[in-house]
Amino acid sequence: MSKKNNNDQKPNKEFVFQRKNYLFLFIGIAFIALGFILMSGGGSDDPNVFNPEIYNFRRIRLAPTLVLIGLGIQVYAILLNPNKNKD
């Protein structure tokens, strides 16, 4: 019987994500946070008074678009392979 040497088969202790992945993850988180910040507000102090500010461009179009862009950046950051060799 052959004796297997454990020194030859050391597990590789390397992170799954590299620096570039984390950079894109934080950029995506910033886009999502900015979208939610822009979406907030527009309420009224008096519940009997309607405030049309809730339906402005910033809350209806811009903020959800920023959140979706941020989610897209997150997916890209997860799927990004920084070790890919260019031929």
VENRA-V466652 format. One record per residue. SS is DSSP state (alpha for helix, beta for strand, coil for the rest). PHI is phi in radians with two decimals (NA if undefined). Layout:
SS:PHI  SS:PHI
This chain:
coil:NA  coil:-1.58  coil:-1.65  coil:-1.46  coil:-1.65  alpha:-1.26  alpha:-1.24  alpha:-1.40  coil:-2.05  coil:-1.32  coil:-1.20  coil:-1.40  coil:-1.62  coil:-2.31  coil:-1.22  coil:-1.23  coil:-1.71  coil:-1.82  alpha:-1.06  alpha:-1.13  alpha:-1.09  alpha:-1.16  alpha:-1.06  alpha:-1.19  alpha:-1.09  alpha:-1.21  alpha:-1.11  alpha:-1.10  alpha:-1.10  alpha:-1.13  alpha:-1.09  alpha:-1.13  alpha:-1.11  alpha:-1.10  alpha:-1.07  alpha:-1.22  alpha:-1.15  alpha:-1.19  alpha:-1.35  coil:-1.34  coil:1.51  coil:1.51  coil:-1.39  coil:-2.08  coil:-1.24  coil:-1.80  coil:-1.19  coil:-1.54  coil:-1.91  coil:-1.47  coil:-1.95  alpha:-1.25  alpha:-1.10  alpha:-1.22  alpha:-1.85  coil:-1.44  alpha:-1.03  alpha:-1.08  alpha:-1.48  alpha:-1.63  alpha:-1.95  alpha:-1.20  alpha:-1.12  alpha:-1.13  alpha:-1.13  alpha:-1.13  alpha:-1.13  alpha:-1.15  alpha:-1.11  alpha:-1.07  alpha:-1.15  alpha:-1.11  alpha:-1.14  alpha:-1.10  alpha:-1.10  alpha:-1.07  alpha:-1.15  alpha:-1.26  alpha:-1.48  coil:-1.16  coil:-1.97  coil:-1.29  coil:-1.61  coil:-1.15  coil:-1.50  coil:-1.52  coil:-1.54
